[in-house]
Amino acid sequence: MDEPFRDYGYFENKKNKKILCLNVSRTYLLCERPSLYECTRKYWRLNGNRAQHADLVFAISQGYIVGVFKPTRWFLSEEYIGRWEFEGEQIEDSPYILMNISHLLGKRQNPVMYINM
């Protein structure tokens, strides 16, 4: 498969933000949910106390940042026991959109990664 994303450079956390990265490749590329926000915000098995300290949430697909969100509230899912969801706003004009983050992800099996947390 060809690379679906153009390279906008490599992500560096120069502002020392607390960032939660969520791999949404399957739900995003297969259009399993109606929007990128819905692909990103629901049903994560993660440390909720840690997630609540995140300044930003990155939606990651194939090693690229496809969405940036500012979470306002984290809560346990009512549909899936032990899974977390967040509410927040999408930052559509973020300078991080389409930046390559694969150098930080490596070959991970866990879809959740914490940066500076």
N, CA, C and O atoms as a MOPAC input file, in Angstrom:
PM7 MOZYME 1SCF
protein

 N      0.84200 1    -1.17700 1     0.00000 1
 C      0.00000 1     0.00000 1     0.00000 1
 C      0.88700 1     1.23800 1     0.00000 1
 O      1.87500 1     1.29300 1     0.73200 1
 N      0.54700 1     2.21900 1    -0.80300 1
 C      1.27400 1     3.47500 1    -0.84700 1
 C      1.04300 1     4.25500 1     0.44300 1
 O      0.03700 1     4.06900 1     1.12800 1
 N      1.99800 1     5.13600 1     0.76000 1
 C      1.85200 1     6.00600 1     1.91900 1
 C      0.70400 1     6.98300 1     1.67700 1
 O      0.76200 1     7.75500 1     0.72000 1
 N     -0.33800 1     6.97500 1     2.51100 1
 C     -1.46400 1     7.88100 1     2.29100 1
 C     -1.20500 1     9.30700 1     2.79400 1
 O     -2.00400 1    10.20600 1     2.53300 1
 N     -0.09300 1     9.52000 1     3.51300 1
 C      0.16400 1    10.82300 1     4.10900 1
 C      1.44500 1    11.44300 1     3.57100 1
 O      2.44600 1    10.75100 1     3.38900 1
 N      1.41400 1    12.73800 1     3.32000 1
 C      2.59900 1    13.48100 1     2.92700 1
 C      3.37900 1    13.81800 1     4.18800 1
 O      2.77900 1    14.09400 1     5.22700 1
 N      4.69300 1    13.80200 1     4.11800 1
 C      5.53300 1    14.01700 1     5.28700 1
 C      5.69800 1    15.51200 1     5.57400 1
 O      6.21100 1    16.25400 1     4.73600 1
 N      5.26700 1    15.95100 1     6.75300 1
 C      5.40000 1    17.33700 1     7.18000 1
 C      6.49500 1    17.49100 1     8.22800 1
 O      6.45600 1    18.43100 1     9.02200 1
 N      7.46100 1    16.59600 1     8.24400 1
 C      8.55700 1    16.65600 1     9.20300 1
 C      8.31000 1    15.74600 1    10.39100 1
 O      7.23900 1    15.15500 1    10.53500 1
 N      9.32400 1    15.64600 1    11.24000 1
 C      9.25400 1    14.79700 1    12.42400 1
 C      8.80700 1    15.60400 1    13.63400 1
 O      9.23700 1    16.73800 1    13.84400 1
 N      7.93700 1    14.99100 1    14.42100 1
 C      7.45000 1    15.64100 1    15.62900 1
 C      8.54900 1    15.69100 1    16.68600 1
 O      9.22800 1    14.69600 1    16.94000 1
 N      8.71400 1    16.85300 1    17.29300 1
 C      9.57700 1    17.02200 1    18.46000 1
 C      8.76700 1    17.78500 1    19.50000 1
 O      8.10200 1    18.77000 1    19.17800 1
 N      8.82500 1    17.33600 1    20.72800 1
 C      8.05900 1    17.95300 1    21.80400 1
 C      8.85300 1    19.12400 1    22.39900 1
 O      9.27300 1    19.07300 1    23.55500 1
 N      9.05100 1    20.15600 1    21.61500 1
 C      9.86900 1    21.29500 1    22.03500 1
 C      9.23300 1    22.08300 1    23.17400 1
 O      9.94100 1    22.69700 1    23.97200 1
 N      7.91400 1    22.07100 1    23.25700 1
 C      7.22300 1    22.82600 1    24.30800 1
 C      7.00300 1    21.99200 1    25.56800 1
 O      6.37200 1    22.45200 1    26.51900 1
 N      7.52600 1    20.76500 1    25.57300 1
 C      7.45900 1    19.88700 1    26.74500 1
 C      6.02100 1    19.61300 1    27.19500 1
 O      5.74900 1    19.54200 1    28.39300 1
 N      5.11300 1    19.46100 1    26.25000 1
 C      3.70800 1    19.17200 1    26.54200 1
 C      3.54900 1    17.72700 1    27.01200 1
 O      4.33900 1    16.85200 1    26.65900 1
 N      2.51500 1    17.49900 1    27.81300 1
 C      2.13700 1    16.14800 1    28.21100 1
 C      1.15600 1    15.64800 1    27.16000 1
 O      0.07000 1    16.20400 1    26.99500 1
 N      1.54800 1    14.59200 1    26.45300 1
 C      0.77500 1    14.14600 1    25.29300 1
 C      0.42800 1    12.66600 1    25.41800 1
 O      1.27000 1    11.84400 1    25.77900 1
 N     -0.80600 1    12.34700 1    25.11700 1
 C     -1.27200 1    10.97000 1    25.05600 1
 C     -1.49200 1    10.63700 1    23.58100 1
 O     -2.28200 1    11.29700 1    22.90700 1
 N     -0.79800 1     9.62000 1    23.08200 1
 C     -0.92100 1     9.20200 1    21.68300 1
 C     -1.79600 1     7.95500 1    21.60400 1
 O     -1.57700 1     6.99000 1    22.33700 1
 N     -2.78000 1     7.97700 1    20.72000 1
 C     -3.69600 1     6.85200 1    20.53600 1
 C     -3.65900 1     6.41300 1    19.07800 1
 O     -3.90400 1     7.21400 1    18.17600 1
 N     -3.35500 1     5.14800 1    18.85200 1
 C     -3.28100 1     4.61800 1    17.49000 1
 C     -4.69500 1     4.31000 1    17.00400 1
 O     -5.36000 1     3.40500 1    17.50900 1
 N     -5.13900 1     5.08300 1    16.01000 1
 C     -6.49700 1     4.92500 1    15.48100 1
 C     -6.48400 1     4.35400 1    14.06200 1
 O     -7.48000 1     4.46600 1    13.34600 1
 N     -5.38500 1     3.75300 1    13.65100 1
 C     -5.23400 1     3.29800 1    12.26100 1
 C     -6.41800 1     2.48200 1    11.76700 1
 O     -6.95800 1     2.76400 1    10.69700 1
 N     -6.82800 1     1.47800 1    12.52800 1
 C     -7.90300 1     0.60000 1    12.05200 1
 C     -9.23600 1     1.33400 1    11.93000 1
 O     -9.86900 1     1.29800 1    10.87500 1
 N     -9.66100 1     1.99200 1    12.99100 1
 C    -10.97100 1     2.64500 1    12.96300 1
 C    -10.98800 1     3.83600 1    12.01200 1
 O    -12.02000 1     4.13000 1    11.40800 1
 N     -9.86400 1     4.52000 1    11.87300 1
 C     -9.79800 1     5.70300 1    11.00600 1
 C     -9.74400 1     5.32200 1     9.52800 1
 O    -10.53900 1     5.82200 1     8.73100 1
 N     -8.81900 1     4.44500 1     9.15600 1
 C     -8.65200 1     4.09100 1     7.74700 1
 C     -9.80500 1     3.26800 1     7.19600 1
 O    -10.10200 1     3.32900 1     6.00300 1
 N    -10.46200 1     2.49100 1     8.07100 1
 C    -11.60100 1     1.68600 1     7.63000 1
 C    -12.93600 1     2.41200 1     7.83200 1
 O    -14.00200 1     1.84600 1     7.59300 1
 N    -12.86300 1     3.65500 1     8.26900 1
 C    -14.07800 1     4.48000 1     8.47200 1
 C    -15.11000 1     3.76200 1     9.33600 1
 O    -16.29700 1     3.75000 1     9.01200 1
 N    -14.65500 1     3.16300 1    10.43500 1
 C    -15.56100 1     2.42000 1    11.30900 1
 C    -16.44200 1     3.32100 1    12.17800 1
 O    -17.44600 1     2.86600 1    12.72600 1
 N    -16.06800 1     4.59400 1    12.30500 1
 C    -16.86300 1     5.53500 1    13.08300 1
 C    -17.06900 1     6.79500 1    12.24400 1
 O    -16.32800 1     7.02600 1    11.28800 1
 N    -18.06400 1     7.61200 1    12.58900 1
 C    -18.45600 1     8.72600 1    11.71100 1
 C    -17.45100 1     9.87100 1    11.58600 1
 O    -17.51700 1    10.63500 1    10.62300 1
 N    -16.51600 1    10.00800 1    12.54000 1
 C    -15.57100 1    11.12200 1    12.47400 1
 C    -14.26100 1    10.73500 1    13.14900 1
 O    -14.19200 1     9.75100 1    13.88500 1
 N    -13.23400 1    11.51900 1    12.88800 1
 C    -11.94200 1    11.28900 1    13.53400 1
 C    -12.06900 1    11.45700 1    15.04700 1
 O    -11.45200 1    10.71400 1    15.81000 1
 N    -12.85900 1    12.41900 1    15.47500 1
 C    -13.09400 1    12.62100 1    16.90700 1
 C    -13.66900 1    11.36100 1    17.54100 1
 O    -13.20800 1    10.94500 1    18.60400 1
 N    -14.65800 1    10.75100 1    16.91600 1
 C    -15.26500 1     9.53300 1    17.45000 1
 C    -14.28900 1     8.34900 1    17.40800 1
 O    -14.32800 1     7.48400 1    18.28200 1
 N    -13.43000 1     8.31000 1    16.41100 1
 C    -12.40100 1     7.25400 1    16.33600 1
 C    -11.41200 1     7.37500 1    17.49100 1
 O    -10.88000 1     6.37600 1    17.97500 1
 N    -11.17600 1     8.59500 1    17.92100 1
 C    -10.11800 1     8.86600 1    18.89000 1
 C    -10.59400 1     8.84100 1    20.33500 1
 O     -9.83700 1     8.41600 1    21.20800 1
 N    -11.78600 1     9.26700 1    20.61900 1
 C    -12.17300 1     9.53600 1    21.99700 1
 C    -12.65900 1     8.34100 1    22.82000 1
 O    -12.77000 1     8.45400 1    24.04000 1
 N    -12.94800 1     7.21700 1    22.19700 1
 C    -13.65800 1     6.15100 1    22.91400 1
 C    -12.89400 1     4.84500 1    23.10000 1
 O    -12.07900 1     4.43900 1    22.27200 1
 N    -13.19700 1     4.21200 1    24.22400 1
 C    -12.93400 1     2.80100 1    24.51500 1
 C    -11.45600 1     2.43600 1    24.60500 1
 O    -11.02100 1     1.46100 1    23.99200 1
 N    -10.69000 1     3.20100 1    25.35500 1
 C     -9.26400 1     2.92600 1    25.50200 1
 C     -8.98100 1     2.25800 1    26.83900 1
 O     -9.49200 1     2.67300 1    27.87900 1
 N     -8.17200 1     1.23500 1    26.79500 1
 C     -7.69000 1     0.58200 1    28.01100 1
 C     -6.38700 1     1.29400 1    28.37500 1
 O     -5.33500 1     1.03500 1    27.79000 1
 N     -6.48000 1     2.19200 1    29.34800 1
 C     -5.32900 1     2.99300 1    29.72700 1
 C     -5.41400 1     3.38000 1    31.19500 1
 O     -6.39400 1     3.07100 1    31.87300 1
 N     -4.38100 1     4.05700 1    31.68000 1
 C     -4.34700 1     4.54000 1    33.05000 1
 C     -5.09500 1     5.87500 1    33.08600 1
 O     -4.56300 1     6.89900 1    32.65700 1
 N     -6.30700 1     5.86300 1    33.58800 1
 C     -7.14700 1     7.04800 1    33.59500 1
 C     -6.57100 1     8.19900 1    34.39500 1
 O     -6.70500 1     9.35700 1    34.00000 1
 N     -5.92500 1     7.89400 1    35.52300 1
 C     -5.31900 1     8.95100 1    36.33300 1
 C     -4.20000 1     9.64500 1    35.55900 1
 O     -4.04200 1    10.86300 1    35.63600 1
 N     -3.44500 1     8.87300 1    34.82800 1
 C     -2.36100 1     9.42600 1    34.01700 1
 C     -2.91000 1    10.23300 1    32.83900 1
 O     -2.40200 1    11.31000 1    32.52600 1
 N     -3.93900 1     9.71300 1    32.19700 1
 C     -4.53800 1    10.37200 1    31.04000 1
 C     -5.11300 1    11.73900 1    31.40000 1
 O     -5.08600 1    12.65800 1    30.58100 1
 N     -5.62700 1    11.87900 1    32.61000 1
 C     -6.23700 1    13.14100 1    33.01600 1
 C     -5.23300 1    14.29000 1    33.08800 1
 O     -5.62900 1    15.45400 1    33.15400 1
 N     -3.95100 1    13.97700 1    33.07700 1
 C     -2.91200 1    15.01300 1    33.10500 1
 C     -2.44700 1    15.42300 1    31.70600 1
 O     -1.60100 1    16.30700 1    31.57500 1
 N     -2.98500 1    14.79700 1    30.67000 1
 C     -2.54900 1    15.09400 1    29.30000 1
 C     -3.00800 1    16.48100 1    28.86600 1
 O     -4.16600 1    16.85500 1    29.05300 1
 N     -2.07900 1    17.23700 1    28.28400 1
 C     -2.41300 1    18.53700 1    27.69700 1
 C     -3.07200 1    18.34200 1    26.33100 1
 O     -3.98800 1    19.07300 1    25.95500 1
 N     -2.58200 1    17.33200 1    25.59500 1
 C     -3.07100 1    17.05700 1    24.24700 1
 C     -3.24500 1    15.55800 1    24.04800 1
 O     -2.58900 1    14.75100 1    24.70500 1
 N     -4.13300 1    15.20100 1    23.13800 1
 C     -4.28200 1    13.81600 1    22.69000 1
 C     -4.01800 1    13.81800 1    21.18800 1
 O     -4.63600 1    14.57200 1    20.43700 1
 N     -3.08000 1    12.95300 1    20.75900 1
 C     -2.78900 1    12.79900 1    19.33700 1
 C     -3.46500 1    11.54900 1    18.81100 1
 O     -3.35700 1    10.48400 1    19.41800 1
 N     -4.16400 1    11.66700 1    17.68700 1
 C     -4.67000 1    10.50800 1    16.95200 1
 C     -3.57000 1    10.14000 1    15.95900 1
 O     -3.17100 1    10.96300 1    15.13500 1
 N     -3.08200 1     8.89800 1    16.04000 1
 C     -1.97100 1     8.44500 1    15.21100 1
 C     -2.46800 1     7.39700 1    14.22700 1
 O     -3.20100 1     6.48000 1    14.59800 1
 N     -2.06100 1     7.53900 1    12.96700 1
 C     -2.36500 1     6.53100 1    11.95700 1
 C     -1.12400 1     6.33400 1    11.10000 1
 O     -0.59900 1     7.28100 1    10.51400 1
 N     -0.66800 1     5.10400 1    11.03700 1
 C      0.50000 1     4.71300 1    10.25300 1
 C      1.71600 1     5.58700 1    10.53600 1
 O      2.47600 1     5.91600 1     9.62600 1
 N      1.89800 1     5.96400 1    11.80600 1
 C      3.06800 1     6.72900 1    12.22000 1
 C      2.95400 1     8.22500 1    12.03800 1
 O      3.92200 1     8.94900 1    12.27200 1
 N      1.77700 1     8.71100 1    11.62000 1
 C      1.56900 1    10.14300 1    11.42200 1
 C      0.48000 1    10.66300 1    12.35700 1
 O     -0.45600 1     9.93800 1    12.69600 1
 N      0.60800 1    11.91300 1    12.76600 1
 C     -0.40000 1    12.56500 1    13.60100 1
 C     -1.52200 1    13.04400 1    12.68300 1
 O     -1.32700 1    13.96700 1    11.89100 1
 N     -2.68100 1    12.42700 1    12.78600 1
 C     -3.81000 1    12.78500 1    11.91500 1
 C     -4.84500 1    13.65400 1    12.62500 1
 O     -5.72800 1    14.22200 1    11.98200 1
 N     -4.73900 1    13.75700 1    13.93100 1
 C     -5.66700 1    14.59100 1    14.68400 1
 C     -5.05400 1    15.01200 1    16.00200 1
 O     -4.28400 1    14.26700 1    16.60900 1
 N     -5.40200 1    16.21800 1    16.44100 1
 C     -4.92900 1    16.74200 1    17.72500 1
 C     -6.15900 1    17.23700 1    18.48200 1
 O     -6.99400 1    17.95800 1    17.93700 1
 N     -6.25100 1    16.83700 1    19.74600 1
 C     -7.40800 1    17.16200 1    20.57300 1
 C     -6.95800 1    17.71600 1    21.91500 1
 O     -5.91800 1    17.32400 1    22.44300 1
 N     -7.74300 1    18.62400 1    22.45700 1
 C     -7.54100 1    19.15900 1    23.80100 1
 C     -8.61400 1    18.52400 1    24.67600 1
 O     -9.77700 1    18.92200 1    24.60800 1
 N     -8.23800 1    17.52900 1    25.50900 1
 C     -9.24900 1    16.86900 1    26.33700 1
 C     -9.72400 1    17.77400 1    27.47300 1
 O     -8.92700 1    18.47800 1    28.09400 1
 N    -11.01700 1    17.74600 1    27.73300 1
 C    -11.57300 1    18.53700 1    28.83100 1
 C    -12.07600 1    17.64700 1    29.96900 1
 O    -12.20600 1    18.09600 1    31.10700 1
 N    -12.36100 1    16.36900 1    29.64500 1
 C    -12.89500 1    15.46200 1    30.67500 1
 C    -12.61800 1    14.02700 1    30.28400 1
 O    -12.83200 1    13.63500 1    29.13700 1
 N    -12.14000 1    13.24200 1    31.24100 1
 C    -11.94200 1    11.80300 1    31.06700 1
 C    -12.91800 1    11.07500 1    31.97200 1
 O    -13.18000 1    11.52400 1    33.08800 1
 N    -13.46300 1     9.95000 1    31.50600 1
 C    -14.39700 1     9.18700 1    32.32600 1
 C    -14.41000 1     7.72800 1    31.88600 1
 O    -14.05500 1     7.40100 1    30.75300 1
 N    -14.82500 1     6.85900 1    32.80100 1
 C    -14.94100 1     5.43900 1    32.48700 1
 C    -16.13400 1     5.21400 1    31.56400 1
 O    -17.19300 1     5.81600 1    31.74600 1
 N    -15.95800 1     4.35400 1    30.58600 1
 C    -17.01000 1     4.04500 1    29.62500 1
 C    -18.14000 1     3.28200 1    30.30100 1
 O    -17.90100 1     2.43700 1    31.16300 1
 N    -19.35200 1     3.58000 1    29.90900 1
 C    -20.50800 1     2.82900 1    30.40200 1
 C    -20.75300 1     1.58400 1    29.56100 1
 O    -21.41600 1     0.65100 1    30.01300 1
 N    -20.21800 1     1.56300 1    28.32900 1
 C    -20.42000 1     0.42900 1    27.42800 1
 C    -19.42900 1    -0.70200 1    27.64600 1
 O    -19.79000 1    -1.87600 1    27.56800 1
 N    -18.17000 1    -0.34400 1    27.92100 1
 C    -17.12000 1    -1.34300 1    28.06400 1
 C    -16.41300 1    -1.16200 1    29.40700 1
 O    -15.78700 1    -0.13100 1    29.65600 1
 N    -16.52000 1    -2.16000 1    30.25400 1
 C    -15.94700 1    -2.09800 1    31.59400 1
 C    -14.42400 1    -1.97100 1    31.50600 1
 O    -13.76400 1    -2.70000 1    30.76600 1
 N    -13.89100 1    -1.03000 1    32.28100 1
 C    -12.44300 1    -0.84300 1    32.35500 1
 C    -11.85500 1    -0.01700 1    31.22000 1
 O    -10.63800 1     0.14800 1    31.14500 1
 N    -12.69100 1     0.49800 1    30.34700 1
 C    -12.20500 1     1.32700 1    29.22900 1
 C    -12.54700 1     2.79100 1    29.49500 1
 O    -13.53000 1     3.11200 1    30.16400 1
 N    -11.70600 1     3.66300 1    28.95200 1
 C    -11.85200 1     5.09700 1    29.17500 1
 C    -12.24700 1     5.83800 1    27.91100 1
 O    -11.95800 1     5.40100 1    26.79700 1
 N    -12.91400 1     6.96800 1    28.10500 1
 C    -13.30300 1     7.87000 1    27.02000 1
 C    -12.93500 1     9.28900 1    27.44800 1
 O    -12.74400 1     9.56800 1    28.63100 1
 N    -12.84100 1    10.17500 1    26.46200 1
 C    -12.66700 1    11.57400 1    26.80900 1
 C    -13.61600 1    12.44200 1    25.99500 1
 O    -14.10300 1    12.04300 1    24.93700 1
 N    -13.86200 1    13.62500 1    26.51100 1
 C    -14.56300 1    14.67100 1    25.77100 1
 C    -13.56600 1    15.79900 1    25.61000 1
 O    -12.73700 1    16.03900 1    26.48800 1
 N    -13.64900 1    16.48700 1    24.49300 1
 C    -12.72600 1    17.58200 1    24.25800 1
 C    -12.99100 1    18.24000 1    22.92600 1
 O    -14.01600 1    18.00300 1    22.28800 1
 N    -12.05500 1    19.06400 1    22.51700 1
 C    -12.21300 1    19.77300 1    21.25200 1
 C    -11.06200 1    19.43400 1    20.32100 1
 O     -9.92200 1    19.25300 1    20.74800 1
 N    -11.38800 1    19.35500 1    19.05100 1
 C    -10.38000 1    19.08900 1    18.03400 1
 C     -9.68400 1    20.40300 1    17.68400 1
 O    -10.33000 1    21.43400 1    17.50000 1
 N     -8.35400 1    20.34600 1    17.59600 1
 C     -7.56600 1    21.51700 1    17.21900 1
 C     -7.19200 1    21.33300 1    15.75500 1
 O     -6.16100 1    20.74000 1    15.43900 1
 N     -8.02700 1    21.83900 1    14.87500 1
 C     -7.87300 1    21.58000 1    13.43900 1
 C     -6.69500 1    22.30200 1    12.81300 1
 O     -6.16000 1    21.84200 1    11.80500 1
 N     -6.27900 1    23.42500 1    13.38600 1
 C     -5.15400 1    24.17200 1    12.82400 1
 C     -3.85400 1    23.93000 1    13.59400 1
 O     -2.95400 1    24.76900 1    13.57500 1
 N     -3.76000 1    22.79400 1    14.26300 1
 C     -2.56900 1    22.46500 1    15.03100 1
 C     -1.34700 1    22.33900 1    14.12200 1
 O     -1.45100 1    21.78700 1    13.02600 1
 N     -0.19800 1    22.83900 1    14.55800 1
 C      1.02300 1    22.69700 1    13.75600 1
 C      1.53700 1    21.25300 1    13.71000 1
 O      2.42700 1    20.93600 1    12.92100 1
 N      0.97800 1    20.38000 1    14.55300 1
 C      1.43200 1    18.98900 1    14.60500 1
 C      0.76500 1    18.08700 1    13.57200 1
 O      1.23300 1    16.97200 1    13.34200 1
 N     -0.31100 1    18.54200 1    12.94900 1
 C     -1.05600 1    17.70900 1    12.00200 1
 C     -0.14100 1    17.22400 1    10.88200 1
 O      0.61000 1    17.99700 1    10.28600 1
 N     -0.22600 1    15.92800 1    10.61500 1
 C      0.51200 1    15.21000 1     9.56500 1
 C      2.02500 1    15.14600 1     9.78600 1
 O      2.77600 1    14.84300 1     8.86000 1
 N      2.46900 1    15.43000 1    11.01200 1
 C      3.88900 1    15.24000 1    11.31600 1
 C      4.14000 1    13.75800 1    11.57300 1
 O      3.26900 1    13.04100 1    12.06500 1
 N      5.32600 1    13.32500 1    11.23600 1
 C      5.73900 1    11.94600 1    11.43100 1
 C      6.15300 1    11.75200 1    12.88700 1
 O      6.98400 1    12.50000 1    13.40200 1
 N      5.57800 1    10.75400 1    13.55000 1
 C      5.90600 1    10.47100 1    14.94300 1
 C      6.42000 1     9.04100 1    15.10900 1
 O      6.59800 1     8.56000 1    16.22800 1
 N      6.65400 1     8.37400 1    13.98700 1
 C      7.05800 1     6.96000 1    14.02000 1
 C      8.37900 1     6.74000 1    14.74800 1
 O      8.59700 1     5.66200 1    15.30200 1
 N      9.25900 1     7.73000 1    14.76100 1
 C     10.54100 1     7.58400 1    15.44800 1
 C     10.36200 1     7.45200 1    16.96400 1
 O     11.23800 1     6.91400 1    17.64000 1
 N      9.25400 1     7.93100 1    17.49700 1
 C      8.96700 1     7.77600 1    18.92000 1
 C      8.15100 1     6.52200 1    19.20800 1
 O      8.23900 1     5.95400 1    20.29600 1
 N      7.36600 1     6.09700 1    18.24100 1
 C      6.48700 1     4.94400 1    18.43700 1
 C      7.22700 1     3.62400 1    18.34400 1
 O      6.96700 1     2.71000 1    19.12600 1
 N      8.14900 1     3.51500 1    17.39700 1
 C      8.83600 1     2.23700 1    17.17900 1
 C      7.85100 1     1.16800 1    16.74200 1
 O      6.82300 1     1.47500 1    16.13800 1
 N      8.15500 1    -0.06400 1    17.03900 1
 C      7.27400 1    -1.20600 1    16.71800 1
 C      6.48700 1    -1.56200 1    17.97400 1
 O      6.85100 1    -2.47700 1    18.71100 1
 N      5.41800 1    -0.83500 1    18.20100 1
 C      4.62400 1    -1.01200 1    19.41500 1
 C      3.39700 1    -1.88100 1    19.14500 1
 O      2.79000 1    -1.82200 1    18.07600 1
 N      3.05600 1    -2.67900 1    20.13700 1
 C      1.80400 1    -3.42800 1    20.07200 1
 C      0.70400 1    -2.69400 1    20.82800 1
 O     -0.47500 1    -2.81700 1    20.49600 1
 N      1.09000 1    -1.94000 1    21.83300 1
 C      0.13000 1    -1.19200 1    22.63000 1
 C     -0.31600 1     0.04900 1    21.84400 1
 O      0.53600 1     0.81700 1    21.39900 1
 N     -1.60600 1     0.26400 1    21.66400 1
 C     -2.08700 1     1.42400 1    20.90300 1
 C     -2.01900 1     2.74100 1    21.69200 1
 O     -2.35500 1     3.79700 1    21.15600 1
 N     -1.59000 1     2.68500 1    22.94500 1
 C     -1.53300 1     3.87100 1    23.80600 1
 C     -0.07200 1     4.17200 1    24.13700 1
 O      0.68100 1     3.27900 1    24.52600 1
 N      0.32300 1     5.44300 1    23.97900 1
 C      1.67600 1     5.84100 1    24.35800 1
 C      1.60700 1     7.20400 1    25.03600 1
 O      0.86700 1     8.08800 1    24.60400 1
 N      2.38900 1     7.36100 1    26.10600 1
 C      2.44500 1     8.59600 1    26.85000 1
 C      3.76700 1     9.29100 1    26.53100 1
 O      4.81900 1     8.65300 1    26.51700 1
 N      3.71200 1    10.59100 1    26.27600 1
 C      4.91800 1    11.38500 1    26.04400 1
 C      5.00800 1    12.43800 1    27.16200 1
 O      4.08600 1    13.22600 1    27.36900 1
 N      6.12600 1    12.42600 1    27.86400 1
 C      6.39600 1    13.40200 1    28.92700 1
 C      5.40300 1    13.29300 1    30.07600 1
 O      5.06100 1    14.29000 1    30.71200 1
 N      4.94100 1    12.06400 1    30.33600 1
 C      3.98000 1    11.87600 1    31.42600 1
 C      4.48900 1    10.79500 1    32.36600 1
 O      3.83100 1    10.47700 1    33.35600 1

